């Protein structure tokens, strides 16, 4: 099950930071723009920095 941690709308597209279940039960984070995964990492700080760069 995925949880949205942060979201915003940029140029009419929804940008989200999503936490999901990773391989073997760990957590992974995704940067989703307009319904497409743009970045994926186990490092939340990396995904949040990518989220902040989109404007």
C-alpha positions in Angstrom: 0.0 0.0 0.0 1.4 3.4 -1.0 1.2 6.5 1.2 1.5 10.0 -0.2 3.9 12.0 2.0 3.9 15.3 0.1 2.2 16.7 -3.0 1.9 19.8 -5.1 0.6 20.9 -8.5 3.2 22.3 -11.0 2.1 23.5 -14.4 -1.1 21.5 -14.1 0.6 18.2 -13.2 0.4 16.5 -9.8 3.8 15.9 -8.2 3.9 13.5 -5.3 6.4 11.9 -2.9 5.0 8.4 -2.3 6.2 5.8 0.3 5.7 2.2 -0.7 6.7 -1.2 0.4 10.1 -2.1 -1.0 11.7 -5.4 -1.7 11.8 -7.8 1.3 9.6 -5.5 3.4 11.8 -2.3 3.5 10.4 1.1 2.5 11.2 2.8 -0.7 10.2 6.3 -1.9 9.0 7.4 -5.3 8.8 10.8 -7.0 5.7 10.6 -9.2 4.9 13.4 -11.7 1.7 13.3 -13.7 1.2 9.6 -12.8 4.6 8.5 -13.9 7.5 7.5 -11.6 10.4 10.0 -12.2 12.7 8.8 -9.4 12.8 6.0 -6.9 15.1 5.5 -3.9 15.3 4.1 -0.4 16.7 7.5 0.6 13.8 9.8 1.5 16.1 12.9 1.6 17.1 12.3 -2.0 13.5 12.1 -3.1 12.5 15.2 -1.1 15.4 17.2 -2.7 14.2 16.1 -6.2 10.6 17.1 -5.2 11.8 20.6 -4.1 13.7 21.1 -7.4 10.5 20.8 -9.5 8.7 24.2 -9.8 
